[in-house]
Amino acid sequence: MSDLAASMRLGAPYGAAVSSLVVLGLLVLAVLGVRQALALQVPRRRWTLAGMRALTALGTALFVLQPQWISERMQEVQGRLAVLLDVSRSMSVRESGSARSKTRAERAAELVKRLQKGTPAPELYAFGADARPLRVGELDGQELASEDDTRIERALEQVNTSMGDELGAIALVSDGADLTPGWTPERLTRLGVRVHTVAVAQERDAPDDAITAVQADAVAFLRQDAQVEVSVRSTRKGASPLTVGLRHEGEIVSETEVALDARGLGKAVLPFTVTRTGRAVYSVSLPLAEGDAVPENNERAFLMRVSRDKLRVLLLCGAPTWDTRFLRAFLKADPAIDLITFFILRTNNDLTMASADELSLIPFPTDELFREHLESFDLVIFQDFNYGPYQVGGYLPRIRDYVVAGGAFAMVGGIRSFGPGGYDGTPIAEVLPVDMAPGAAAISEQPFQPVLAPELARHPVVELVPDPRENARAWSELAPLAGANQLLAARPGASVLLTHPSERDGQGGPMPVLAVGSAGKGRVLALGSDSTWRYSITTAGLRGDASAYDRFWDRALRWLSRDPTLEPAQLETDRERYGPGGHIDAHLRLRDERYQPLAERSFELRVLDEGNRIKSAQSVGSDASGNARATLSAPRAPGAYRLAVVDEARGVLAEQGFLVEAAGDELANPQPRPELLRAVAEVTRGKYFSDPADVQLDALDRTRARSLGTDVRAPFSSAWFFAFLLLAFGAEWALRRAWGLR
Amino acid sequence: MSKPLASLALVWCWLALAGLALAWLGAPRLAHALGAATAVDIRVVELASGEPAPRPLAAQRLAWELRQRSSVETRLEPTRSRLDDPRVFESPLLYWIGDRAFPQLSDAELTGLKRFVEFGGALIIDDASPDQEGFDGSIRRELARAFGAGALVPLPSTHTVYRSFYLLSRPVGRVLGPGQLEAVMRGERAAVIYSRHDLGGAYERDNVGTYLHAVEPGGETQREAAIRLGVNLVLYALCLDYKDDQVHAPFIMRRRAGQH
């Protein structure tokens, strides 16, 4: 046992500021007091009084500052040894590049098995991105090195925390290929534990061409230019420029040469054009040179979601009204929307008093719209549009089928919509989320303030502001609507978001004003009003803010067109690319179609390949908030996959694509870094081994300094010292009185 | 025909007409609006200073013509509103007609005018005395106060307003007037359109259908053109640049070519 640490600190119980002021004041008083004493004629009195005054000032300062002496008693104790084995994929590299040589992981496993046979047997851990206990049986596995990341600092911290006081030292067995940006071994001193390091590979110029990084946008637009930036590295001596090729479905799409700098690094940008919507897998590759140490890192892949650059919307308006005017203006103002509008400007009953050539009117191209181009639209809106007079009736089944197949449809109210428009009993009524009262008189002409359904206040279509209470207030402050179409009860599965305050739905419930739902794979919206324009100019006149209209319609359109950010269930993975068998960390936020949490329920997580075949499945449970987390293994075969969360009753709730690459980030730069391991050993007072064969269990110092406690001495805070101070002051006063001084 | 027979036939005719009327009244028809606020109201501007609005029948006649000629559902009894009245935001269209100079708008009126236009409202201004400077001077002063000097710009003959329903080549009203309309633009939108052609003068007619003002110099042909311009102005307020959509271009170009 030995006192290893001693230190002094100031107690300063009255705070630093007060203490400083008091000490400063004392200093001034002491100087003045001593100078006054030194002016005395009698030398004995002069020096006695000056000494007394200096002593009292010093004593008071010590009492105010209260310096403390701290000593910590330390003990060197023998702890247990933890062996931390790097199982990242860079450990799968064969040192000589030859198939007959051992991999780094095999060399490391041999060492660990040897150490495991010693007494006392060390605790075994494996690490990639995180540390985990390692079973001896795993050391013989073919796929030991399968982690997609190397985080030495984090793994050491985790082992230290996991073993606590039991831990004596850690033996880190690794290639040192930790490319975490910004960390240095010096940070490991705070661990307070010895780390012995064993380098299983030495830095050498193994010839290797590699693609180190691929950067491409996650989303590309149809028939528009896209590009991918590829970073390459070559360790071959005198490497000539590398040729980078971009492939899609096996075909070369683009190719370019990359010049390398003195360090063997280079970058290339490959432009290309996407020609099909949907998910696309692209790959970039380098030609394989003879003797390449890591052939796997010559090819990388990336996923791209190809969509149309704009949302295509077909807006049909039965007549020019303020409602159609404001909606068209809103849609036209959005550069992300490709809008096709048709207004019925004249009916057969209207007398234009002009020949056709004097009018700007054009025929309504029903066949072209509904037979040739219907599927090209993402959303079809019937706004106050009656199909009867325009020979659209024959196309209503096509519109229904378009919705069921995945299209989106909205019917916005008016005197030509729903019942008055003759839609009751038509194929359109089959897909709408609500039933409707039939006939021309099925309207209510009284102004009203729609009521927000409290249980659906978080539905994105009616979420004007995120806070539910503020949202309810925002809705109540909008200008009243002018009238309503008479809608009846909602269909099963539909969500009624707004209701009429007094009209009934035919079954005694409040009449729906705004309802949304699904029809097959498509989404539908029914709005029984033609005066939401009043949320713009009229509300602005009342409140000075016209934005509620835009927010409402923006969210309605995004929900109808399945904007991923507004989907009820969300599934996110920690990465987009994994190595074969890599660990996938998935976070799930599970809501039903009414945006209510799917709490404390069981779901299935499926990994599906491009042919929609289930490659693996496991169950996952949600918590009380409908959130869940799961860890699973990526497939071993390289390719594109989807992770899907499936509910038994509802089917697929959400899914996320990912890639399995033969190389991945971990193999992009697998060069060993023994100098890093040497530095780790030095800063933690451990020992560095450049060859696993040199490591003996006995040679690994497992002693760890442990604190037995601390002693704090504060002699100037005692009552005795206070009494001494009083005595000194009293003595100084008494002497002054005795000598006739003031 | 004997007198009793004639009387019987007359009674029968009356009964038949009454039956038809009852049948017509009872038949299901489309309502004109889903609530009063949704019909298009050509709302006339009233000034706080009390200057009377001339052409009191003009807005009503234009509303009637719109309903006859197009699918626009108009309010046949247009309302009136002051610019400083909060209810001015209840309808997005204002029709400001005047024939004389008027004092400066109050601050509340000016604010109401600016907010109405900025929030998406459409304003049609009609000078009923284009041969005098009074109303014109006052209007230019107020538009400069509200939207800045130089905000009022000529509207080119290629603008959508000349093809929003009828194909027109120039503006006319009771008088031939200037060859162009003027407008205050808000983005691409002509938010305020100013006509110095006395459009209302060409529309007004009495209860028996007689037009109240002669149209010079073009007579009834010019009156019809003035009505068409009024229809176009309201259709533009309702459809904005709809007729600029690509789908209309070939039709309009062909018809324009045929007119020349």
Interface residues (C-beta under 8 A of the other chain):
Chain A: G318 A319 P320 T321 W322 D323 T324 R325 F326 R328 A329 K332 I340 T341 F343 I344 L345 R346 T347 D350 L351 T352 M353 A354 A356 D357 E358 L359 S360 L361 I362 P365 G413 G414 I415 R416 P420 G439 A440 A441 I443 E445 Q446 P447 L481 A482 G483 A484 N485 S529 D530 S531 W533 R534 S536 I537 T538 A540 G541 L542 G544 A546
Chain B: P28 R29 L30 A31 H32 A33 L34 G35 A36 A37 T38 V40 Q68 R69 S70 S71 V72 E73 P86 V88 F89 E90 S91 P92 R115 F116 F119 G120 G121 R163 S164 F165 Y166 L167 R189 E224 I227 R228 L235 A237 L238 C239 L240 D241 Y242 K243 D245 V247 H248 F251 I252 R255 G258 Q259
